[in-house]
């Protein structure tokens, strides 16, 4: 099994729990993060070695990442596991899966790449690489079938793990926040490249908000290993805002907050499942952005908006992801309780759609593909 970055580690750990419940003696190893390791996963490399995003950023780390993929492929072809599961990270996993499939090892890819949003050419590569795809969203299997790719809709494991009614009071108590506090959760991403590009903009917006809304409380969950990167940015851009850094605890922060300022990615779906209104922001190297935006098929980048097929929450990308705009967006949410209630109801409908007992559905599919 290979999972890249924090979101892949989270999804993989939820799947791994289902695998262990069904096949307690099964050994699972490869590339993973701390959540997987806590379940007994044997990590030959840590998942953060793959946690880069954008063309320029990937090029900087290309040799090291390719060396890991080559070495892992050689080891798996030599040791002949019962099967391989790639968790997201398509740029890494699809090439590896193609090699393993050609070598007679059955391959499953968990999380359909967003071929409905951009880079539709990946569908052909998936047909060459994957024996089966486990899809998070209900419209994906039919789309993959058009390209000859076998797939199963399994729902989203986070929809099973996150309660329909978020534990707001308990999370506030655990974080030392009062019931009446107005709380903004700030989630600037889990990759180093994201922190460099996004965190300064978010924190400058926080500094502005602290001046105009003195009672507003700020919590910022920090992904493992990134505190040393985040702390100096807080000191530089929002020294007087009282930003509280949390070691992980992103789910506690989302459950406790009134609103989140959040980087585009899996975390936006987590925020939606916690029924939290949000302002989605994202920025990357200008060259990467110019290349990526040309391949987009639809106007949305945030998962809640993609699934709703409309701008349910604001998205501020590249130049529009600036402190003044983010401040305005946050204040508009805070000053409109009816709007917050409407989006919470919309997110409850989304949660129910995605809650499908993913562990059961996914292990049923794995049993068929790997003949377990």
N, C-alpha and C positions, 0 to 999 in steps of 0.2 A: 504494500500500500504506500502511496506517495501523496502527501498533502503539503502544499506550499502555503506559507504565511499564516496569520492568526485565524482568518476566516476558514481556511481549509482545515486547520487543526480542530476548530470547533465542530465543523460538519463531520469530519472523520471520527471524532470522539463519540458523537451521537450515533453514527453508524456502527462504530466499533462496539458500543454497548449492546446493540442488538445482535451483532455477530457472536459476542461472547456468551450472551444468554442462550443462543440457539446451539452453538458449538463450543462448549467450555474448553475443550482440549486443543482447539485450533490455535496455531501460532501465527502471529501477525507481526511483520517487520518491514522496514524500509526507511522512508523519510517522514518524520512527523514532529509535532510540537509538544509542549508540556501537558496539554489536556490528554493527548493520546498516551504519553508516557505514564501519566497517572493511572491509566487503565492497564498497564503492563505491556504497552507497545514497545518493541525493541527498535529504537531509532538509530540507524546507521549514520545518518546525518540529520541535523536539526532543520526543521522546516523554514526557519528564517534565512537559511542560505539561498532560498529561492524567492525571497520576498522583495522583488523589484518589479517596477511597473513603468511602461512607456518605452518607446524605442531607444531613446538616448540612454536611459538608465540601464536597460537590458544590455546594450552594446558594451557598456562599461564593465559589466560582470560576465560577459558572454563566455569567455574561456573557462572560468571557474565553474560556471553552471554546466557547460557542455562536458567538462571533465567528470563531474559528478554523474551526469546522465549516462555517459559512456561506461563508467566503472560499474554503475548500478545495473545497466543492461547486461554487461558481461557476467556479473555475479548471478543474476536471475536466470540467465540462459544456462549457466553452469549448474545451479542448484535446483532448477525445475520446480518452482512452487506450484501448488494446486491452481493458483490463479493470481491475477494482478488487478488491483483496483486503484485507478487514478482518481484522486479527489480534486476536481477543478484544475487549476494551473495548466490550461490546455497547451500553452507554448512549450512547456516541459513534458507533460504527460503524453500528448498525442504522438509525438515522435518516438518516445520510449515504447508506447503501446504498439505502434506499427512494427517496431523491431521485434518485440516479444511475440506478437501474433504471427509474424512470418516465421518465428522460431518454434511455433507450436504451443505457445502458452496462451491460455484463454485470458481475455482482457475485458474489463468493465470500466466504463468511465462514469463517475458520479458527479453530476451537475453538467447539463448540456451547455456547451459554450453558447454565448448569446448570438447565434447565427441569425436570429430574427431581429436583432438590433444593429449588428455590424459584422463585417468579415464573413459573409455568407459562404465564401469559398471553403471555409473550414468543414462544411458538410461532406465534401468529397474526401477530405483527409480523415474524417471520422469513420467513413465507410471502410477505409483501408486499415484503420487502427483499432477499432472497437468491435468486439463481438456483441456487446450490449451496452446501452446507455441508460442510467437511472436518472429520470427527469424530475426536477423540482416543481415544474409548472404544467398544468393540464393540457395546454395547447402544443407542447413540444413533441410528444411521440408521433403525432400525425405529420408534423413538419419533417421530422427525421425520416419517417417512412417513405416520403417522396424521394429521398436520396438513398434508399436501400439500407437504412440503419435501423436495426432492431432496438426498441426502447420500451421502457415501462415508466408510467407516471407513479411516483412513490410519495408525492407530497413533499413538504419541507420539514426536516427533522426539528427545526427550531419551532415550528408551529405546534409540535407535540410537546416540546420541552418548556415552552413559555406558556404560563397559564392564561386562559381567556380573560380573567380579571387580574390585572397586574397588582402585585403586592406593594402598593404605594406606601402605606403606613409603616409596614415592617421594614421596608428598604430605607425609609427616612430615619427610622429609629436606629437601624444598623449603621447609618452614615452620620448620625448625630445631627440630623436636620429636623427642624420643628415643623409641625403640621401646617402652620401658616406661612412658612418661608416660601418665597418665590425662587424657583431653582432652574438654572439653565445647565444642562449637561453639554459639555464641549468635547466632541470626538473628532480629532483632526486626522485620523487614519492610524494604521498599524505598521506601515512600512516606513523605513528611514526616508525614502524619497518623498513620501507624502508629508511627513513631519516637516521636512525642509521647505516644501513648497506651500503647504496649506496652513500649518500651525501659526506662522507669523501673521497671516491675514485674520485668522480666527481670533488670535489673542489681541490684535489691535482693535477688532470689533468689541471684544470683551472689555478692554480698557475704556472705550467710548460708552458702552452700556453701563459700566460701573459709575461713570460720572453722572449720567442722566437718570439712572435708576439705582440710587445708593443701596437700597435694600435687597437687590438681586444677588443671589448666591450662585457661585460657579463651582462645578465639580468637573474634573478632567481625568477620566480613566487613562492610565498609561500602560501600553502593551509591554510585556516582559522584555527587559533589556533596553528600553528606550528612555528610562527616567533621566539618564545622564544627558540625553539629547533635548528633552523637553524642559527640564528645569531652567537652563540658561535662557531659553526662549521666553519663558514666563517672566523671568527676572528682567529681560530686556524690553518686552512689549506690553506687559500688563503687571508691573511691579506692585501696584497699589490696589489691584482689583480683588485681592483675597482669594485667588484661584486655589482650590484645594485639589491636589494631585492624589489620585487613587492608584494603588498597584492593582491593575486589572479592574475587576468589579464593574465592568461596563454594563452588565445586566442590572446590577443594583442601582447604578446611576440612572439608567433609562427608566426603571420602575419608579424611582424617587422623584424624577424631575417633572417640571411642568412643560418643558420644551427642550429640544436639542438642536444645537448647531453642529452639523455632522458631515463628514466627508462621504462622497458617493462611494457605494460599495455594499457588501453584505450587511454592514451595520445599519444601513437605512431600512432594510427589511426587518431587522431586529427591532428598530425603533417603532416601525409600523405595528409589529406584533405586540409591542408594549402599549400600543394605542397612543403614541406620543406625536403631537405635531412637530414639525421639523423644518429647518432651513438647510437644504443640501448645498454644500459648496465643494468645488474641486478646482485644482490647478496643477499643472504639470509643466515640464520643460516645453518652451514654445514650439520647438521642432516636433516633439512627440504630439503635441496638440494639433498642429497643422496636418500631420499625417493621419491621425485618428479621426478627426472630424469629417474628413473627406469620405470615410467609409461608413458613416452612420446612415441608417435607413429610417430613422424616426426621430422626432424632436425631443424625446426624453432620454435622460441618462440614469436617473434614480429609479431603483426597482419599484418603489411604491407607485410612482407615476407610470412606469411601463406597464405594470399589472392593471392599473386603473384605466389606462389609455387616455389619460388627461393629466393636466398639471394640478394634482390635488395639493401638492406642497411646492414651494418655490425652489428652483434650481439656479444656482449662481456659479457659472463655470468660467474659468480663466479671468478675463478682464472684469467680468461682472462679479467675480468673487473678490470684492474689495471691502474694506472695513466699513465704509459709510453705508453701502448697500446692505451688508449683512446686519448692521445695527438696525436699519429701517425695517428689515424683514422680521427680526426678532421682536421688535416693539409692536409691530402690527399683530403678530400672534398673541402677545401678552395682553394687548388691549381689546381683544375680540374673543370673549369666552364662547359665544355661540358658534363661531367658526371652529374653535378647538373641539367642541362637542360634535360638530358635523363630521370632522375628519376622524374622530375616534370611532364614530359609528361606521364609517366607511372601512376603517382598518379592522374592525371586528368582523365584518363580512369577509374580508380578505383572509383573516386568520382562520375562519371556519372552512374556507375553500381549500386552504393549504394543509389543514390538519387531517392526515390520512393514515396515521399509525405507520410512519415511514419505516421504522425498524422492521416491522413485520413484512411489509410489501417489498422492501429492499432485500431482506434475507431470502424471501421466497424466490426472487429473481436470481440471486446469487446461487441458490441451491440448484436451479435449473442450468445456469450457464456453466458452473464449475462441477456439476454432478456430485454435489456434496451430500 
